[in-house]
Each structure stands twice: as structure tokens, then as C-alpha cells.
Amino acid sequence: MTIAIAPILNRASTLLLDGTGVRWPQTELLDWLNDGVLEIATMKPLLFTARSTMPIAAGVFQTIPAGTRQLHRIIANIAGPVVRIVPEKVINSQDPGWYEKTPTALVKYVILEEFNSKHFLCYPPNDGTGQLDAVFSIDPPVLVADGTIDIDLVYSNPLLAFVLYRAFLKDADTSDDAKAAAYYETFSHHMGLSVVGEAQVQAKEV
């Protein structure tokens, strides 16, 4: 399901009583809409994902591909068996010398870096020829006025609220900061309901 960009910009202009774009040009509204998408991607990183083949570097320390935000899921080695994500303390306790094991092409375990989503460790050390089938969260696309964005329609109202928040923030020096705060609260409220709704669906699927 997709959302058309132009209707959101037009609705924003209508609600701002600025149909001709004198005070708030549509180029500005579009910039703020892109900011809103980035905000949503930060709040819900799994909204934008891509599955791809990741080459594995020699050794233990790995960096996710450029253009990706974080590793979401390792499916399997391209050449064979599935890969499990395990805590580093488990590996360290069971195999203290694992960093010095003979490198292989196949990955058995992946250890996520707690404070850096761009990196992870692989067990055993890789010989540099390994490849993983993986899913990553990615940067959202840059929107254009006559384009679309491939997300559910439920995000159209939060995006509109974010654009209006930024528009009234522009006029904060003329007492419109209260309106800006109200629209950001609306945006946050919609996003909170979205997270709760997804959690309920996931619970039913378990």
C-alpha cells in the first residue's frame, strides 16, 4: 500500500489557509514531510527494510552495508545452514578462545554489538569468502511532490500532523508555538497508537 505525497501537501496548505503557498511554499512543506518520514523511521526502524546478500569480511568484526541502518535479521548462510543470534557472554563462557579459531566460510553465530547497530561479530572467524542472507533496516526514500511512499495509509495523518507542526514552529515568534506543540502531540499520539496496534497483532500471531 502506498501514500501519495501531493494530497498531504495540499491538505497542509488548506489547513494553513495558504492555498497559494505564499507563507508556506510547498517546497518547504515537502522538506518537512521528508523530516517527518525520518522521524517515523527513527521511531519504527522496521518500517523500511530490505533483504540482501551481505559479504562477510575476514575475521570476527563485521560492518553492515552502506545505506543500511541496522541489522534486523540473519536468515542463513548463502551456502547453507541457518545462523543464530546469541549473546557474547554465552560464546565467551563456552569457548573463551573463539577469536583464535581457524577461519571458515560459514557463519554459525552472530553477536550483536550492544551500543553500535552498524557492527556485529561473527562466530567462528570468517575467511573472507562467507555470505549471509540478511534483512536490514534502511534509510527511507527521499520524497518528491508528485511521488508516493510505500507505507500503510495509517501513516498519512501522522505525516500531515508533523508537517503542520513544523509549519507553525516556523511562526513560533508570533505565538503559534502552542499550535506547533499541539500538532506534534497529535503526531506522537498517532505513532503511539500505531505501535500499540502492531504489538496487539503480533501477540495474536504468537
KEKE-3310 file (N, C-alpha, C; in steps of 0.2 Angstrom, whole numbers, plus 5000, padded with zeros to 4 digits):
npx = (5004:5002:5006:5001:5010:5007:4993:4994:5002:4994:4983:4989:4992:4979:4974:4982:4978:4983:4983:4989:5002:5010:5015:5019:5028:5026:5038:5044:5035:5037:5050:5048:5040:5048:5056:5048:5045:5058:5058:5048:5054:5064:5057:5051:5060:5059:5050:5055:5063:5075:5080:5095:5110:5124:5141:5154:5167:5185:5189:5183:5175:5162:5154:5139:5131:5134:5122:5112:5104:5103:5106:5093:5089:5096:5096:5101:5117:5122:5127:5122:5118:5107:5108:5111:5107:5116:5120:5135:5142:5138:5145:5158:5159:5157:5167:5181:5192:5188:5190:5202:5200:5201:5198:5183:5172:5158:5146:5141:5136:5130:5134:5127:5132:5131:5130:5132:5124:5128:5138:5143:5148:5155:5154:5162:5178:5178:5184:5184:5176:5163:5145:5130:5112:5102:5092:5089:5086:5083:5088:5074:5066:5069:5057:5047:5037:5027:5027:5026:5025:5030:5021:5010:4993:4989:4999:4997:4990:4998:5009:5004:5001:5014:5020:5012:5015:5029:5027:5020:5029:5038:5032:5034:5038:5027:5017:5012:5018:5011:5001:5010:5016:5004:5001:5012:5010:4999:5004:5014:5004:4997:5007:5010:4999:4999:5010:5006:4995:5001:5009:4998:4993:5004:5005:4993:4997:5006)
npy = (4994:5011:5029:5044:5059:5072:5075:5076:5087:5096:5096:5101:5114:5119:5118:5127:5138:5143:5142:5146:5145:5156:5160:5148:5139:5125:5118:5120:5113:5100:5097:5097:5086:5076:5076:5072:5059:5053:5055:5046:5034:5033:5031:5019:5008:4996:4999:5002:4991:4980:4966:4957:4951:4949:4951:4944:4950:4946:4938:4943:4954:4964:4975:4982:4984:4999:5012:5005:5004:4997:4980:4968:4955:4939:4927:4916:4907:4910:4899:4888:4883:4889:4904:4908:4921:4925:4929:4938:4935:4921:4914:4918:4911:4898:4895:4902:4905:4908:4918:4915:4904:4893:4901:4901:4898:4898:4905:4903:4908:4924:4939:4953:4970:4979:4993:4998:4999:4997:4987:4970:4954:4939:4921:4906:4915:4922:4917:4927:4924:4921:4923:4931:4929:4942:4953:4970:4986:5001:5017:5029:5033:5048:5060:5066:5079:5074:5061:5045:5035:5020:5015:5010:5017:5022:5030:5042:5053:5055:5060:5072:5079:5081:5089:5100:5104:5108:5118:5128:5129:5137:5149:5152:5164:5172:5168:5156:5144:5136:5130:5123:5114:5107:5100:5092:5084:5077:5070:5062:5055:5048:5040:5032:5025:5017:5009:5002:4995:4987:4979:4972:4965:4956:4949:4942:4933:4925)
npz = (5000:4996:4999:4992:4989:4985:4989:5004:5005:4999:5008:5019:5015:5014:5027:5033:5028:5016:5002:4991:4993:4999:5012:5017:5006:4995:4993:5005:5013:5008:5012:5026:5026:5022:5033:5043:5039:5041:5055:5058:5054:5063:5075:5071:5066:5058:5049:5036:5027:5020:5011:5008:5001:5010:5010:5019:5029:5032:5047:5063:5066:5060:5048:5044:5027:5017:5017:5025:5040:5052:5057:5055:5054:5053:5041:5035:5030:5014:5007:5014:5030:5043:5053:5070:5082:5096:5113:5118:5129:5131:5121:5125:5137:5134:5124:5126:5119:5106:5097:5091:5083:5069:5054:5044:5030:5033:5043:5060:5072:5076:5084:5091:5092:5107:5109:5096:5082:5069:5068:5070:5077:5071:5072:5069:5067:5051:5034:5025:5013:5016:5015:5019:5020:5023:5033:5033:5042:5033:5026:5024:5008:4999:4997:4983:4976:4967:4969:4978:4993:5000:5011:5024:5023:5036:5041:5035:5041:5053:5047:5040:5052:5057:5047:5049:5062:5060:5052:5059:5069:5063:5064:5077:5084:5083:5092:5088:5093:5102:5094:5086:5096:5099:5087:5086:5097:5092:5082:5089:5097:5087:5082:5093:5095:5084:5086:5098:5092:5082:5091:5097:5087:5084:5096:5095:5085:5090)
capx = (5000:5006:5003:5003:5013:5003:4987:4996:5005:4988:4979:4993:4991:4972:4973:4986:4974:4988:4982:4994:5009:5014:5018:5022:5029:5026:5044:5046:5031:5040:5056:5046:5037:5054:5059:5043:5047:5064:5056:5044:5059:5068:5053:5049:5065:5057:5045:5059:5068:5077:5083:5100:5116:5130:5148:5157:5174:5189:5190:5177:5172:5159:5151:5134:5132:5132:5115:5108:5104:5105:5104:5087:5088:5101:5092:5106:5122:5120:5130:5120:5114:5104:5113:5108:5110:5117:5124:5143:5144:5137:5150:5164:5159:5158:5173:5184:5197:5185:5193:5208:5198:5203:5193:5179:5167:5152:5145:5137:5133:5131:5134:5126:5135:5126:5130:5133:5120:5131:5143:5142:5153:5153:5157:5169:5181:5177:5190:5183:5173:5157:5140:5124:5106:5100:5087:5092:5083:5087:5085:5068:5067:5068:5051:5046:5030:5022:5028:5022:5029:5027:5020:5002:4989:4988:5004:4996:4988:5004:5014:5001:5002:5021:5021:5009:5020:5035:5024:5018:5035:5041:5029:5035:5039:5021:5013:5010:5021:5006:4999:5015:5016:4998:5002:5017:5007:4995:5009:5016:4999:4996:5013:5010:4993:5002:5015:5001:4991:5006:5010:4992:4993:5010:5003:4988:5000:5010)
capy = (5000:5017:5035:5049:5064:5078:5076:5078:5094:5101:5096:5105:5121:5121:5119:5133:5144:5146:5138:5148:5144:5162:5160:5141:5136:5118:5116:5119:5108:5094:5096:5095:5079:5071:5076:5068:5052:5052:5054:5039:5029:5033:5028:5012:5006:4991:5001:5002:4986:4977:4959:4957:4946:4953:4948:4944:4951:4941:4940:4942:4961:4965:4981:4981:4988:5006:5013:5002:5007:4992:4973:4966:4948:4935:4921:4910:4907:4909:4892:4883:4882:4895:4907:4910:4927:4924:4934:4937:4931:4914:4912:4918:4906:4891:4895:4908:4906:4908:4923:4912:4898:4893:4904:4897:4902:4898:4908:4899:4913:4931:4943:4960:4975:4982:5000:5001:4995:4996:4982:4964:4949:4933:4916:4907:4920:4921:4918:4932:4922:4920:4927:4930:4931:4946:4959:4976:4992:5005:5024:5030:5036:5055:5060:5071:5081:5070:5054:5041:5032:5013:5013:5010:5023:5024:5035:5049:5058:5057:5064:5078:5082:5083:5095:5106:5105:5111:5125:5133:5131:5142:5155:5152:5171:5175:5165:5149:5139:5132:5126:5118:5109:5103:5096:5087:5079:5073:5066:5057:5051:5043:5035:5028:5020:5013:5004:4998:4991:4982:4974:4968:4960:4952:4945:4937:4929:4920)
capz = (5000:4996:5001:4988:4993:4984:4994:5010:5004:4998:5014:5024:5013:5015:5034:5035:5025:5012:4996:4985:4995:5000:5018:5017:5000:4995:4993:5012:5016:5006:5016:5032:5026:5022:5040:5046:5037:5045:5062:5059:5053:5069:5080:5069:5061:5054:5043:5030:5027:5013:5011:5003:5002:5014:5010:5026:5029:5035:5054:5068:5067:5053:5047:5039:5021:5017:5016:5029:5047:5057:5056:5058:5055:5049:5039:5034:5025:5007:5005:5018:5036:5046:5058:5076:5086:5103:5117:5118:5136:5131:5117:5129:5143:5132:5120:5128:5114:5099:5092:5088:5080:5062:5050:5039:5026:5036:5050:5064:5076:5075:5091:5090:5096:5111:5108:5089:5077:5062:5068:5074:5077:5068:5075:5070:5062:5044:5030:5020:5007:5018:5013:5023:5018:5029:5032:5036:5041:5028:5026:5020:5002:4998:4993:4978:4977:4963:4970:4983:4998:5000:5018:5025:5024:5043:5042:5031:5046:5057:5042:5040:5058:5058:5043:5052:5067:5058:5049:5065:5073:5059:5066:5084:5086:5083:5096:5085:5096:5105:5089:5084:5101:5098:5081:5087:5101:5088:5078:5094:5099:5082:5082:5099:5094:5079:5090:5102:5087:5080:5096:5098:5081:5085:5101:5092:5080:5094)
cpx = (5004:5002:5005:5005:5009:4997:4989:4999:4999:4984:4982:4992:4984:4971:4977:4983:4979:4988:4987:5001:5013:5018:5022:5023:5029:5033:5046:5042:5034:5046:5053:5043:5042:5056:5054:5044:5053:5062:5052:5049:5063:5064:5051:5054:5064:5052:5049:5064:5070:5081:5089:5106:5122:5136:5151:5165:5178:5190:5183:5172:5169:5155:5145:5135:5131:5125:5110:5109:5106:5103:5098:5086:5093:5097:5096:5112:5120:5122:5127:5116:5112:5109:5109:5111:5110:5121:5131:5145:5143:5143:5157:5165:5160:5164:5177:5190:5194:5187:5199:5207:5200:5197:5190:5175:5160:5151:5140:5133:5134:5130:5133:5130:5130:5125:5131:5129:5123:5136:5140:5148:5151:5157:5156:5171:5180:5184:5189:5179:5165:5152:5134:5118:5103:5095:5089:5086:5087:5084:5079:5070:5066:5062:5051:5038:5025:5023:5024:5027:5026:5026:5012:4999:4988:4993:5002:4994:4994:5008:5011:5002:5009:5022:5018:5013:5025:5033:5023:5024:5039:5039:5029:5035:5032:5015:5009:5013:5016:5003:5004:5016:5010:4998:5007:5015:5002:4999:5011:5010:4997:5001:5012:5004:4995:5006:5011:4998:4995:5008:5004:4992:4998:5008:4998:4991:5004:5007)
cpy = (5006:5024:5040:5055:5071:5079:5078:5085:5099:5101:5101:5112:5123:5122:5125:5139:5147:5142:5140:5148:5150:5162:5153:5138:5128:5115:5115:5114:5101:5092:5094:5088:5074:5071:5071:5060:5049:5051:5047:5033:5028:5029:5021:5010:5001:4992:5001:4997:4984:4971:4959:4952:4951:4949:4949:4945:4946:4943:4939:4949:4962:4971:4980:4986:4995:5007:5009:5005:5002:4985:4971:4959:4944:4929:4915:4911:4906:4901:4887:4884:4889:4898:4909:4917:4925:4929:4933:4933:4924:4911:4912:4913:4899:4890:4901:4910:4907:4913:4920:4906:4899:4896:4900:4901:4903:4901:4904:4903:4920:4935:4950:4964:4979:4990:5003:4996:4994:4991:4976:4960:4943:4927:4910:4913:4918:4921:4923:4930:4920:4925:4926:4932:4935:4951:4965:4982:4997:5013:5025:5033:5044:5056:5066:5073:5077:5063:5051:5038:5025:5012:5013:5017:5026:5030:5042:5054:5060:5062:5071:5082:5085:5089:5101:5109:5110:5118:5130:5134:5136:5149:5156:5159:5175:5171:5158:5143:5134:5127:5121:5112:5104:5098:5090:5082:5075:5068:5060:5052:5046:5038:5030:5023:5015:5007:4999:4993:4985:4977:4969:4963:4954:4947:4940:4931:4924:4914)
cpz = (5000:4998:4996:4991:4991:4988:5001:5010:5003:5004:5019:5022:5015:5023:5037:5032:5020:5006:4991:4987:4996:5006:5019:5010:5000:4995:5001:5015:5014:5010:5023:5032:5026:5029:5044:5045:5041:5052:5063:5058:5059:5075:5078:5064:5057:5049:5036:5030:5020:5015:5006:5005:5005:5013:5017:5025:5033:5043:5058:5067:5060:5054:5042:5033:5021:5015:5020:5036:5052:5055:5059:5059:5050:5047:5038:5030:5018:5005:5010:5024:5039:5051:5064:5079:5093:5107:5117:5124:5135:5127:5121:5134:5140:5127:5121:5122:5107:5094:5088:5084:5072:5058:5045:5035:5029:5042:5054:5069:5075:5082:5089:5095:5100:5110:5101:5084:5070:5062:5072:5073:5074:5071:5071:5066:5055:5040:5024:5014:5009:5015:5017:5019:5024:5027:5036:5036:5037:5029:5022:5013:5003:4994:4989:4978:4973:4964:4975:4988:5000:5008:5019:5026:5031:5044:5039:5036:5051:5053:5041:5046:5059:5053:5046:5058:5065:5055:5054:5069:5069:5061:5074:5087:5086:5086:5093:5088:5099:5100:5087:5089:5100:5093:5082:5092:5097:5084:5083:5096:5093:5081:5087:5098:5089:5082:5094:5097:5084:5085:5098:5093:5082:5090:5099:5088:5084:5096)
residu = (MET:THR:ILE:ALA:ILE:ALA:PRO:ILE:LEU:ASN:ARG:ALA:SER:THR:LEU:LEU:LEU:ASP:GLY:THR:GLY:VAL:ARG:TRP:PRO:GLN:THR:GLU:LEU:LEU:ASP:TRP:LEU:ASN:ASP:GLY:VAL:LEU:GLU:ILE:ALA:THR:MET:LYS:PRO:LEU:LEU:PHE:THR:ALA:ARG:SER:THR:MET:PRO:ILE:ALA:ALA:GLY:VAL:PHE:GLN:THR:ILE:PRO:ALA:GLY:THR:ARG:GLN:LEU:HIS:ARG:ILE:ILE:ALA:ASN:ILE:ALA:GLY:PRO:VAL:VAL:ARG:ILE:VAL:PRO:GLU:LYS:VAL:ILE:ASN:SER:GLN:ASP:PRO:GLY:TRP:TYR:GLU:LYS:THR:PRO:THR:ALA:LEU:VAL:LYS:TYR:VAL:ILE:LEU:GLU:GLU:PHE:ASN:SER:LYS:HIS:PHE:LEU:CYS:TYR:PRO:PRO:ASN:ASP:GLY:THR:GLY:GLN:LEU:ASP:ALA:VAL:PHE:SER:ILE:ASP:PRO:PRO:VAL:LEU:VAL:ALA:ASP:GLY:THR:ILE:ASP:ILE:ASP:LEU:VAL:TYR:SER:ASN:PRO:LEU:LEU:ALA:PHE:VAL:LEU:TYR:ARG:ALA:PHE:LEU:LYS:ASP:ALA:ASP:THR:SER:ASP:ASP:ALA:LYS:ALA:ALA:ALA:TYR:TYR:GLU:THR:PHE:SER:HIS:HIS:MET:GLY:LEU:SER:VAL:VAL:GLY:GLU:ALA:GLN:VAL:GLN:ALA:LYS:GLU:VAL)
# end
